Amino acid sequence: MKTNKKRNTFDRSSMKDFNTIRETAIITGLSEKYLRRLQKAGKLPGVYSRTRFLVNYAALIKYLSGLDPEESRY
C-alpha cells in the first residue's frame, strides 16, 4: 500500500492568517533563527497560544516591507 507523505511544503492558497515560526520560515524563506530573534526583540507580529507563538503573516509582510536594510542585520 502506497502512502503519500508530504514533506515540508505549503500551498500558498491554503495559507492561514497565523502560522508557527517553523511554518512561517518555510513559507517566507526566512530562517527560523532570524524569526526567533525578531520575536525575542518584540518585533515579530503575533500572539501566544498556550506555549506556541503564532506569527501574523500579513502583519509580518507589512513589517518586512517597511524595514531599513540596517535594521534587518542581526
Buried (B, 14 or more C-beta within 10 A) or exposed (E): EEEEEEEEEBEEEEEEEBBBBEBBBBBBEBEEEBBBEBBEEEEBBBEEEEEEBBBBBEBBEEBEEEEEEEEEEE
